[in-house]
Amino acid sequence: MIVAGNTLVSSRLLFCEFRSAILGKISRGKLPAESGPKVWQAFQDDVAANKIRFVALNDILVKDAADLLRELHPKVTLRTLDALHLATYLSTESGPLFTKDGRMLQAAVHLGLTLAG
């Protein structure tokens, strides 16, 4: 995710990944099942209020992600979705990158990207 002022900018992948994260937390007992719909609605409300803006995936981003995989290998072994998120970040002129993913952090440091917090 990219922090740009008060707006978070992310690949459209976040829409699916956020739901997956909620369901994963419910499955692991870290979020009560009845809270899942509330968290999802809050996320959708933030999207509707333009607090979260999505960058659409396209062929250029997919190619750029594949190029990142090649460029970073074998120093950093990225997963496909992380490469797509990094390609999205590199395609925007927004603020610092926000991630808690270890591999993505390694890649960001290797690429000299500005990190949030």
N, CA and C of each residue as an Amber inpcrd file, in Angstrom:
protein
   351
   0.8310000  -1.1700000   0.0000000   0.0000000   0.0000000   0.0000000
   0.8790000   1.2360000   0.0000000   0.3890000   2.2540000  -0.5860000
   1.1070000   3.5080000  -0.6800000   0.3180000   4.5440000   0.0990000
   1.0040000   5.3100000   0.9150000   0.3520000   6.3610000   1.6820000
   0.5490000   7.6670000   0.9270000  -0.5480000   8.2840000   0.4970000
  -0.5030000   9.5490000  -0.2270000  -1.4240000  10.5330000   0.4850000
  -0.8540000  11.3470000   1.3570000  -1.6770000  12.2340000   2.1640000
  -2.5400000  11.4100000   3.0920000  -3.8570000  11.5870000   3.0150000
  -4.7900000  10.8080000   3.8290000  -5.3970000   9.6350000   3.0550000
  -4.8450000   9.3620000   1.8850000  -5.3770000   8.3020000   1.0400000
  -4.3810000   7.1590000   0.9410000  -4.8880000   5.9390000   1.0300000
  -4.0680000   4.7650000   0.7780000  -4.2940000   4.3710000  -0.6750000
  -3.2160000   4.0840000  -1.3830000  -3.2940000   3.6860000  -2.7820000
  -2.7500000   2.2690000  -2.8660000  -3.4750000   1.4020000  -3.5430000
  -3.0510000   0.0180000  -3.6520000  -3.5080000  -0.5760000  -4.9650000
  -2.8780000  -1.6700000  -5.3050000  -3.3490000  -2.4640000  -6.4280000
  -4.7670000  -2.9280000  -6.1370000  -5.5190000  -3.1370000  -7.1660000
  -6.8910000  -3.6480000  -7.0340000  -6.9110000  -4.9940000  -6.3070000
  -5.7540000  -5.6630000  -6.2650000  -5.6330000  -6.9340000  -5.5510000
  -6.0260000  -6.8070000  -4.0840000  -5.8440000  -5.6320000  -3.5130000
  -6.1510000  -5.4380000  -2.0950000  -7.6010000  -5.7860000  -1.7860000
  -8.4970000  -5.5410000  -2.7250000  -9.9050000  -5.8230000  -2.4820000
 -10.1040000  -7.2780000  -2.0780000  -9.4800000  -8.1760000  -2.8200000
  -9.5790000  -9.6060000  -2.5200000  -8.6980000  -9.9910000  -1.3270000
  -7.5000000  -9.4270000  -1.2560000  -6.5910000  -9.7660000  -0.1700000
  -7.1420000  -9.3440000   1.1930000  -7.8510000  -8.2180000   1.2360000
  -8.4020000  -7.7610000   2.5090000  -9.4770000  -8.7290000   3.0080000
 -10.3190000  -9.1640000   2.1000000 -11.3410000 -10.1390000   2.5060000
 -10.6800000 -11.4330000   2.9700000  -9.6590000 -11.8760000   2.2650000
  -8.9250000 -13.0820000   2.6540000  -8.3170000 -12.9190000   4.0460000
  -7.7730000 -11.7390000   4.3230000  -7.1740000 -11.4820000   5.6340000
  -8.2310000 -11.5490000   6.7430000  -9.3830000 -10.9760000   6.4950000
 -10.4680000 -11.0260000   7.4850000 -10.8630000 -12.4780000   7.7500000
 -11.0900000 -13.2310000   6.6880000 -11.5010000 -14.6290000   6.8480000
 -10.4110000 -15.4590000   7.5280000  -9.1600000 -15.1560000   7.2220000
  -8.0530000 -15.8520000   7.8750000  -8.0090000 -15.5770000   9.3600000
  -8.2240000 -14.3240000   9.7480000  -8.2370000 -13.9650000  11.1730000
  -9.3980000 -14.6440000  11.8960000 -10.5310000 -14.7390000  11.2390000
 -11.6760000 -15.4400000  11.8290000 -11.3230000 -16.9150000  12.0130000
 -10.7440000 -17.5140000  10.9750000 -10.3840000 -18.9380000  11.0440000
  -9.3760000 -19.2270000  12.1480000  -8.4590000 -18.2970000  12.3870000
  -7.4340000 -18.4900000  13.4200000  -7.8910000 -18.0290000  14.8050000
  -9.1430000 -17.5740000  14.9090000  -9.6730000 -17.1460000  16.1970000
  -9.1730000 -15.7860000  16.6590000  -8.6120000 -14.9890000  15.7480000
  -8.1000000 -13.6650000  16.1100000  -9.1210000 -12.5580000  15.8780000
 -10.2410000 -12.9200000  15.2730000 -11.3330000 -11.9780000  15.0270000
 -12.6340000 -12.7510000  15.1800000 -13.5490000 -12.2530000  16.0090000
 -14.8290000 -12.9480000  16.1480000 -15.5830000 -12.9550000  14.8200000
 -16.2290000 -14.0620000  14.5180000 -16.9370000 -14.2070000  13.2420000
 -17.9440000 -13.0780000  13.0140000 -18.6030000 -12.6430000  14.0710000
 -19.6080000 -11.5870000  13.9040000 -18.9770000 -10.2320000  13.5720000
 -17.6780000 -10.0750000  13.8060000 -16.9900000  -8.8200000  13.4780000
 -16.5800000  -8.7430000  12.0110000 -16.4730000  -9.9000000  11.3590000
 -16.0340000  -9.9260000   9.9690000 -16.8400000  -9.0170000   9.0530000
 -18.1720000  -9.1390000   9.0430000 -18.9640000  -8.2570000   8.1720000
 -18.8050000  -6.7720000   8.5130000 -18.6250000  -6.4590000   9.7840000
 -18.4440000  -5.0490000  10.1910000 -17.1230000  -4.4980000   9.6710000
 -16.0670000  -5.2950000   9.7760000 -14.7480000  -4.8670000   9.2880000
 -14.7930000  -4.7110000   7.7660000 -15.4290000  -5.6710000   7.0800000
 -15.5510000  -5.5860000   5.6340000 -16.3320000  -4.3360000   5.2180000
 -17.4130000  -4.0340000   5.9330000 -18.2060000  -2.8530000   5.6030000
 -17.3980000  -1.5750000   5.8360000 -16.6270000  -1.5320000   6.9160000
 -15.7900000  -0.3530000   7.1860000 -14.7780000  -0.1500000   6.0550000
 -14.2100000  -1.2520000   5.5750000 -13.2800000  -1.1960000   4.4410000
 -13.9880000  -0.6320000   3.2040000 -15.1710000  -1.1620000   2.9080000
 -15.9120000  -0.6700000   1.7480000 -16.3150000   0.7930000   1.9110000
 -16.6380000   1.2000000   3.1370000 -16.9550000   2.6080000   3.3960000
 -15.7440000   3.4950000   3.1170000 -14.5510000   3.0180000   3.5160000
 -13.3270000   3.7820000   3.2490000 -13.0530000   3.8860000   1.7450000
 -13.3400000   2.8220000   1.0260000 -13.1840000   2.8580000  -0.4270000
 -14.1610000   3.8770000  -1.0190000 -15.4170000   3.8250000  -0.5870000
 -16.4320000   4.7490000  -1.1030000 -16.1040000   6.2080000  -0.7710000
 -15.4470000   6.4310000   0.3650000 -15.0800000   7.7870000   0.7870000
 -13.7290000   8.2210000   0.2080000 -13.1980000   7.4320000  -0.7070000
 -11.9060000   7.7150000  -1.3370000 -10.7460000   7.7770000  -0.3460000
 -10.8740000   7.0790000   0.7680000  -9.7470000   6.9510000   1.6910000
  -8.7930000   5.8720000   1.2030000  -9.3210000   4.9940000   0.3520000
  -8.5260000   3.9590000  -0.2980000  -8.8150000   4.0600000  -1.7830000
  -7.7530000   4.1670000  -2.5580000  -7.8920000   4.2660000  -4.0100000
  -7.1690000   3.0810000  -4.6450000  -7.7990000   2.4720000  -5.6270000
  -7.2200000   1.3070000  -6.2820000  -6.6240000   1.6700000  -7.6330000
  -5.5000000   1.0340000  -7.9350000  -4.8920000   1.1160000  -9.2600000
  -5.2450000  -0.1870000  -9.9710000  -5.8390000  -0.0720000 -11.1430000
  -6.2560000  -1.2580000 -11.8900000  -5.0450000  -2.0360000 -12.3960000
  -5.1890000  -3.3460000 -12.3840000  -4.1620000  -4.1910000 -12.9870000
  -4.2820000  -4.1090000 -14.5010000  -3.1470000  -4.1210000 -15.1620000
  -3.1530000  -4.1400000 -16.6210000  -1.9150000  -4.8940000 -17.0960000
  -1.7980000  -5.0630000 -18.3900000  -0.6860000  -5.8380000 -18.9460000
   0.6710000  -5.2210000 -18.6120000   0.7400000  -3.9070000 -18.5540000
   2.0160000  -3.2470000 -18.2490000   2.4470000  -3.5760000 -16.8200000
   1.5060000  -3.5120000 -15.8640000   1.8520000  -3.8420000 -14.4770000
   2.2610000  -5.3010000 -14.3330000   1.5920000  -6.1810000 -15.0540000
   1.9440000  -7.6040000 -14.9870000   3.3560000  -7.8180000 -15.5370000
   3.6880000  -7.1630000 -16.6430000   5.0390000  -7.2630000 -17.2060000
   6.0610000  -6.6830000 -16.2330000   5.7500000  -5.5210000 -15.6660000
   6.6670000  -4.8970000 -14.7140000   6.8950000  -5.7970000 -13.4930000
   5.8400000  -6.4580000 -13.0320000   5.9670000  -7.3720000 -11.8920000
   6.8780000  -8.5430000 -12.2510000   6.7060000  -9.0850000 -13.4490000
   7.5710000 -10.1830000 -13.8940000   9.0190000  -9.7270000 -13.9800000
   9.2300000  -8.4920000 -14.4370000  10.5900000  -7.9410000 -14.4990000
  11.1850000  -7.7920000 -13.1010000  10.3600000  -7.3750000 -12.1350000
  10.8390000  -7.2700000 -10.7480000  11.2430000  -8.6300000 -10.1940000
  10.4480000  -9.6510000 -10.4800000  10.7920000 -11.0020000 -10.0270000
  12.1720000 -11.3970000 -10.5280000  12.4330000 -11.1300000 -11.8040000
  13.7280000 -11.4630000 -12.4040000  14.8400000 -10.6090000 -11.8040000
  14.5800000  -9.3060000 -11.6500000  15.5980000  -8.3800000 -11.1360000
  16.0190000  -8.7160000  -9.7050000  15.0780000  -9.0840000  -8.8920000
  15.3640000  -9.3160000  -7.4740000  15.8710000 -10.7210000  -7.1690000
  15.6180000 -11.6640000  -8.0700000  16.0460000 -13.0490000  -7.8430000
  17.5510000 -13.1740000  -8.0480000  18.3010000 -13.8610000  -7.2450000
  17.8970000 -14.6710000  -6.0930000  17.9910000 -13.9340000  -4.7560000
  18.3140000 -12.6380000  -4.7910000  18.4750000 -11.8840000  -3.5440000
  17.2050000 -11.8670000  -2.7050000  16.0780000 -11.6200000  -3.3740000
  14.7730000 -11.5980000  -2.7070000  13.8320000 -12.4540000  -3.5420000
  13.2250000 -13.4310000  -2.9040000  12.2820000 -14.2990000  -3.6010000
  10.8770000 -13.8000000  -3.3140000  10.3580000 -13.0190000  -4.2510000
   9.0200000 -12.4510000  -4.0820000   7.9500000 -13.4280000  -4.5360000
   6.7940000 -13.2930000  -3.9390000   5.6150000 -14.0030000  -4.4240000
   4.9730000 -13.1370000  -5.5090000   4.1580000 -13.7670000  -6.3180000
   3.5300000 -13.0830000  -7.4450000   2.7590000 -11.8420000  -7.0190000
   1.9010000 -11.9870000  -6.0110000   1.0760000 -10.8430000  -5.5980000
   1.9270000  -9.7110000  -5.0360000   2.9960000 -10.0430000  -4.3250000
   3.8820000  -8.9930000  -3.8060000   4.5590000  -8.2500000  -4.9500000
   4.9740000  -8.9770000  -5.9730000   5.5780000  -8.3350000  -7.1430000
   4.5770000  -7.4100000  -7.8240000   3.3200000  -7.8460000  -7.9060000
   2.2900000  -6.9930000  -8.5070000   2.0540000  -5.7370000  -7.6650000
   2.0490000  -5.8790000  -6.3540000   1.8960000  -4.6950000  -5.4900000
   3.0790000  -3.7390000  -5.6560000   4.2980000  -4.2690000  -5.7120000
   5.4650000  -3.4080000  -5.8950000   5.4490000  -2.7260000  -7.2590000
   5.0460000  -3.4450000  -8.2850000   4.9420000  -2.8360000  -9.6130000
   3.9090000  -1.7120000  -9.5900000   2.8280000  -1.9120000  -8.8630000
   1.8160000  -0.8650000  -8.7230000   2.4150000   0.3530000  -8.0350000
   3.1330000   0.1150000  -6.9500000   3.7850000   1.2130000  -6.2370000
   4.7060000   1.9910000  -7.1700000   5.5230000   1.2690000  -7.9130000
   6.4870000   1.9240000  -8.8010000   5.8070000   2.6780000  -9.9400000
   4.5510000   2.3340000 -10.2400000   3.8320000   2.9990000 -11.3260000
   3.1470000   4.2910000 -10.8820000   3.1410000   4.5470000  -9.5810000
   2.4680000   5.7450000  -9.0670000   3.5010000   6.7460000  -8.5710000
   3.0580000   7.9500000  -8.3710000   3.9330000   8.9740000  -7.7960000
   3.3450000   9.3930000  -6.4650000   3.0980000   8.3980000  -5.6400000
   2.4970000   8.6430000  -4.3340000   3.5700000   8.6260000  -3.2610000
   3.1270000   8.6190000  -2.0230000   4.0280000   8.6670000  -0.8790000
   4.7270000   7.3540000  -0.6040000   5.1210000   7.1620000   0.6440000
   5.9060000   5.9830000   1.0200000   5.0980000   4.6870000   0.9420000
   5.8270000   3.5930000   0.8480000   5.2360000   2.2580000   0.7890000
   4.9530000   1.7740000   2.2010000   3.7640000   1.2180000   2.4030000
   3.3950000   0.6330000   3.6960000   3.1620000  -0.8460000   3.5010000
   3.9570000  -1.6530000   4.1910000   3.7560000  -3.0930000   4.1720000
   4.3390000  -3.6950000   5.4410000   3.7540000  -4.7860000   5.8770000
   4.2980000  -5.5480000   6.9920000   4.8390000  -6.8870000   6.5000000
   4.7310000  -7.1210000   5.2040000   5.2050000  -8.3640000   4.6100000
   6.7310000  -8.3540000   4.5350000   7.3490000  -9.3670000   5.1280000
   8.7980000  -9.4290000   5.2110000   9.5010000  -9.4400000   3.8620000
   8.9970000 -10.2330000   2.9350000   9.6290000 -10.3080000   1.6160000
   9.4910000  -8.9920000   0.8620000   8.3160000  -8.3970000   0.9890000
   8.0960000  -7.1260000   0.3150000   8.9890000  -6.0430000   0.9170000
   9.1770000  -6.0820000   2.2320000  10.0930000  -5.1420000   2.8810000
  11.5180000  -5.3260000   2.3700000  11.9560000  -6.5790000   2.2710000
  13.2970000  -6.8530000   1.7400000  13.4440000  -6.2870000   0.3310000
  12.4470000  -6.5220000  -0.4960000  12.4940000  -6.0300000  -1.8720000
  12.5250000  -4.5040000  -1.8930000  11.7020000  -3.8810000  -1.0660000
  11.6440000  -2.4190000  -1.0270000  12.9970000  -1.8340000  -0.6070000
  13.6060000  -2.4240000   0.3940000  14.9210000  -1.9500000   0.8320000
  15.9350000  -2.1390000  -0.2860000  15.9200000  -3.2920000  -0.9220000
  16.8500000  -3.5680000  -2.0150000  16.6700000  -2.5730000  -3.1630000
  15.4280000  -2.1930000  -3.4220000  15.1360000  -1.2500000  -4.5040000
  15.3090000   0.2060000  -4.0790000  15.5700000   0.4410000  -2.7890000
  15.7530000   1.8050000  -2.2940000  14.4730000   2.6060000  -2.1990000
  13.3490000   1.9310000  -1.9410000  12.0660000   2.6100000  -1.8540000
  11.8670000   3.2590000  -0.4950000  11.1100000   4.3280000  -0.4640000
  10.7670000   4.9940000   0.7840000   9.6730000   4.2120000   1.4870000
   9.9060000   3.9210000   2.7600000   8.9450000   3.1370000   3.5420000
   8.2240000   4.0230000   4.5460000   6.9530000   3.7080000   4.7830000
   6.1720000   4.4060000   5.8150000   6.5400000   3.8410000   7.1720000
   6.5920000   4.7210000   8.1590000   6.8020000   4.2950000   9.5510000
   7.9880000   3.4470000   9.7170000
